[in-house]
Amino acid sequence: MNHEGYQDSTAEKAVRRYNQMPYHMHRALTDLQDIASLFGFDIITIKDRRTGRKYRVEEKTNQ
């Protein structure tokens, strides 16, 4: 929301896109999580060496 209380869809889209994990990292993370789970581990954070950005892994809900 902006300072007047209205929804600011442009800003919301920009923030959502900034926080979204890049596709190549998401794909690698999926494979790493599968391997780690075989040994009883969970991956909770992943860091992009090139950019230095860290991404926190969302908890999966078991249904």
HELIX and SHEET records of a PDB file:
HELIX    1   1 SER A    9  ASN A   19  1                                  11    
HELIX    2   2 TYR A   23  LEU A   38  1                                  16    
SHEET    1   A 2 THR A  45  LYS A  47  0                                        
SHEET    2   A 2 LYS A  54  ARG A  56 -1                                        
END                                                                             
